[in-house]
Structures are given as C-alpha cells and as structure tokens.
Amino acid sequence: MQGIVDKYDTSQSIYLLPIIKPSNKTDARTQYLYTAHNINRCLKKIGKHPFINIAQLTFFKRKDFNSLKLQAYVYDRMKMSAHGVAYIYINRATRKRFKLTFEQACACVGYMDSIKDSLIWIAFIESDDGSIRVRLRSRFVTVNEVAEKYNGGGHDCASGATVHSRKEMKALISDADTRLADYKESNEGWL
C-alpha cells in the first residue's frame, strides 16, 4: 500500500490519493462522483470480457437487508428545514430495531444526498453513552464552521459534531438552515 501512496505527490492535497485534488474549478464531492462514475465505466468494460463473470464484479455493491430497511426508514422519517436542510434522528432503539452498528447507522447521512433543493443533510445518531453524534454533509456549502460550534469539525463539505440534547439538535439545524439560506441568496446556479 505504501508503494502506491509514494507514487503520487500529495504535498498540495489534504487527501491521501490523488483521486481528489485541490481545485478552483471542481469541488471535492464532484470529483469523487466523477471518479466513481469512471471506475464503474471501467468495470463495465472489464465485465464484457468473455472470461469474467459480471455477477462477481457487481457483488460488492450489494447491501445487507437491515441497511436497506434503514434506508427506507430514513426516507419515510427525514425532515426538511425551511431552506432545505434534510435531517434525520436515529436513536438507540431504532439502531437496535434494524440490528445496526453505530457505524452502519452513521452511513444513513448519505441517503439524503440526492434530494433536490437540499444542499445540506444531517444525521443525528444517538450513541451508546447517550450523546448524539452528528454527521453533516453538503454539496457546495461549507458546513465545518457549523460543526465547530458544536464540538466538532472536519472538511468543508463533510464534518462531524456532538450534541447532548434535542435543544442543541434544533439549534444546530437552525444554524445550518441559516448557513444554507445565506449560500442560496449569495450564489446563483447552485442547482
């Protein structure tokens, strides 16, 4: 693995591999999606080879049943703020109901990433100690400043935080909604 890493100059990047590079033209999320699309395209080309079983190549995409049930639950229960912040709260009882680890529950933030008009999405996941871990994700909008206000931090468009009550959850949603409203007001062509 180190041999692969050493092949690339990462001195100008916060990322380990050069798939995502600092750019004024394309944000990191768009670069990631573009790269994922290219990988998928290449896998399809490989799959056309007569000696390769396409079922074996696509097997890694499969999700376990409980994760899919959680995804349906998120779509059914998520809420949207006035300016388009999508959010969901997953408590310990819900995690237990779906037989999910904490990490699997945290992944539900990604289920909300394709909602039209929503540029910020948040998952609140109750941890075993009763604190509420927050996963903030966005398209274009800097959310790490919101995360820092709530005992967290991270990347511009992918951050985490911790809150300890429903009151703090509402305050974080309000702050994210204000941030999104400001972004939409001062930026054109964000959709």
C-alpha positions as CSV (number, residue, x, y, z in Angstrom):
1,M,0.0,0.0,0.0
2,Q,2.8,2.4,0.9
3,G,4.3,1.9,-2.6
4,I,1.0,3.1,-4.2
5,V,0.9,6.1,-1.9
6,D,4.6,7.0,-2.6
7,K,3.9,7.1,-6.4
8,Y,1.9,10.3,-6.0
9,D,2.7,13.8,-4.9
10,T,0.2,14.6,-2.1
11,S,2.0,17.6,-0.7
12,Q,-0.6,20.0,-2.2
13,S,-3.6,17.9,-1.1
14,I,-5.4,17.0,2.1
15,Y,-6.3,13.6,0.5
16,L,-4.2,10.5,0.6
17,L,-4.5,9.6,-3.0
18,P,-4.7,12.0,-6.0
19,I,-8.3,11.0,-6.9
20,I,-9.4,14.3,-5.3
21,K,-7.2,17.3,-5.9
22,P,-7.5,20.9,-4.7
23,S,-9.2,22.8,-7.5
24,N,-11.0,26.1,-8.0
25,K,-13.0,24.6,-10.9
26,T,-14.4,21.4,-9.3
27,D,-15.3,20.8,-5.7
28,A,-14.2,17.6,-4.0
29,R,-17.6,15.9,-4.0
30,T,-18.0,16.4,-7.7
31,Q,-14.5,15.0,-8.3
32,Y,-15.4,12.0,-6.1
33,L,-18.6,11.3,-8.1
34,Y,-16.8,11.7,-11.4
35,T,-14.1,9.3,-10.3
36,A,-16.8,6.8,-9.1
37,H,-18.5,7.0,-12.4
38,N,-15.2,6.4,-14.3
39,I,-14.5,3.4,-12.1
40,N,-17.9,2.0,-12.8
41,R,-17.5,2.6,-16.6
42,C,-14.1,0.7,-16.5
43,L,-15.7,-2.2,-14.5
44,K,-18.4,-2.5,-17.2
45,K,-15.7,-2.7,-19.9
46,I,-14.0,-5.5,-17.9
47,G,-17.3,-7.2,-17.4
48,K,-17.7,-7.6,-21.2
49,H,-14.6,-9.8,-21.3
50,P,-15.7,-13.4,-22.1
51,F,-13.9,-15.0,-19.2
52,I,-15.1,-12.7,-16.4
53,N,-18.4,-13.3,-14.6
54,I,-20.2,-9.9,-14.2
55,A,-22.1,-11.1,-11.2
56,Q,-18.7,-11.4,-9.4
57,L,-17.8,-7.9,-10.3
58,T,-21.0,-6.3,-9.1
59,F,-21.4,-8.4,-5.9
60,F,-19.6,-5.7,-3.8
61,K,-22.4,-3.3,-4.5
62,R,-24.9,-5.3,-2.6
63,K,-26.3,-4.0,0.7
64,D,-27.5,-6.1,3.6
65,F,-31.2,-6.3,4.3
66,N,-31.1,-4.2,7.5
67,S,-29.3,-1.4,5.8
68,L,-31.9,-1.3,3.1
69,K,-34.7,-1.3,5.7
70,L,-32.9,1.6,7.4
71,Q,-32.7,3.5,4.1
72,A,-36.5,3.2,3.7
73,Y,-37.0,4.3,7.3
74,V,-34.8,7.4,6.7
75,Y,-36.8,8.3,3.5
76,D,-40.0,7.9,5.4
77,R,-39.0,9.9,8.6
78,M,-36.5,12.5,7.4
79,K,-37.5,16.2,7.7
80,M,-36.6,19.3,5.8
81,S,-35.9,22.8,7.2
82,A,-37.3,26.0,5.6
83,H,-34.4,26.5,3.3
84,G,-33.6,22.8,2.5
85,V,-31.6,21.2,5.2
86,A,-32.5,17.5,5.2
87,Y,-32.1,15.7,8.6
88,I,-32.9,12.6,10.5
89,Y,-32.6,11.4,14.1
90,I,-31.7,7.8,14.8
91,N,-31.9,6.8,18.4
92,R,-30.5,3.6,20.1
93,A,-33.9,1.9,19.9
94,T,-34.0,2.4,16.1
95,R,-30.4,1.1,15.8
96,K,-31.4,-2.0,17.8
97,R,-34.6,-2.5,15.7
98,F,-32.6,-2.6,12.5
99,K,-29.7,-4.5,14.1
100,L,-27.2,-1.9,13.1
101,T,-23.8,-0.9,14.5
102,F,-23.2,2.7,15.3
103,E,-21.1,3.0,12.1
104,Q,-23.8,1.5,9.9
105,A,-26.3,3.9,11.3
106,C,-24.0,6.9,10.7
107,A,-23.9,5.9,7.0
108,C,-27.5,6.9,6.6
109,V,-26.4,10.5,6.1
110,G,-25.5,9.5,2.5
111,Y,-29.1,8.5,1.8
112,M,-30.2,12.2,1.7
113,D,-27.5,13.4,-0.7
114,S,-29.7,13.5,-3.8
115,I,-32.7,15.5,-2.6
116,K,-33.5,18.4,-5.0
117,D,-33.0,21.8,-3.3
118,S,-31.2,20.3,-0.4
119,L,-27.6,21.2,-0.3
120,I,-27.0,20.2,3.4
121,W,-28.0,17.0,5.0
122,I,-27.5,15.9,8.6
123,A,-27.8,12.6,10.5
124,F,-28.1,12.7,14.3
125,I,-27.2,9.3,15.7
126,E,-27.6,8.6,19.4
127,S,-24.5,6.8,20.7
128,D,-24.4,4.2,23.5
129,D,-23.3,6.8,26.0
130,G,-26.4,8.9,25.3
131,S,-24.6,11.7,23.4
132,I,-25.8,12.4,19.9
133,R,-23.1,12.2,17.1
134,V,-23.8,14.4,14.2
135,R,-22.8,13.8,10.6
136,L,-23.0,16.9,8.4
137,R,-22.6,16.7,4.6
138,S,-23.2,19.2,1.9
139,R,-22.9,20.0,-1.7
140,F,-21.1,23.3,-2.3
141,V,-21.9,24.8,1.2
142,T,-19.2,24.9,3.9
143,V,-20.5,23.1,6.9
144,N,-17.4,22.7,9.1
145,E,-18.0,26.1,10.7
146,V,-21.4,24.8,11.9
147,A,-19.7,21.6,13.2
148,E,-17.0,23.6,15.1
149,K,-19.7,25.4,17.0
150,Y,-21.0,22.1,18.3
151,N,-17.8,20.3,19.5
152,G,-16.7,19.1,16.1
153,G,-15.0,20.0,12.8
154,G,-13.9,18.4,9.6
155,H,-13.7,19.1,5.9
156,D,-15.6,21.9,4.2
157,C,-18.4,19.6,2.9
158,A,-18.1,16.7,5.3
159,S,-17.9,17.3,9.1
160,G,-19.0,15.8,12.4
161,A,-20.0,17.2,15.7
162,T,-21.6,16.1,19.1
163,V,-24.7,17.5,20.8
164,H,-26.3,16.4,24.0
165,S,-29.9,17.3,23.7
166,R,-32.8,17.8,21.4
167,K,-32.5,21.6,22.1
168,E,-28.9,21.5,20.8
169,M,-30.1,19.5,17.8
170,K,-32.7,22.1,16.9
171,A,-30.1,24.9,17.3
172,L,-27.7,23.1,15.0
173,I,-30.4,22.6,12.4
174,S,-31.3,26.3,12.7
175,D,-27.6,27.3,12.2
176,A,-27.3,25.0,9.2
177,D,-30.5,26.4,7.8
178,T,-29.3,30.0,8.2
179,R,-26.0,29.0,6.5
180,L,-27.9,27.4,3.6
181,A,-30.2,30.4,3.2
182,D,-27.1,32.7,3.1
183,Y,-25.5,30.5,0.5
184,K,-28.6,30.3,-1.7
185,E,-29.0,34.1,-1.5
186,S,-25.5,34.9,-2.5
187,N,-24.8,32.2,-5.1
188,E,-26.5,31.7,-8.4
189,G,-26.8,28.5,-10.3
190,W,-26.4,26.2,-7.4
191,L,-28.7,23.6,-8.8
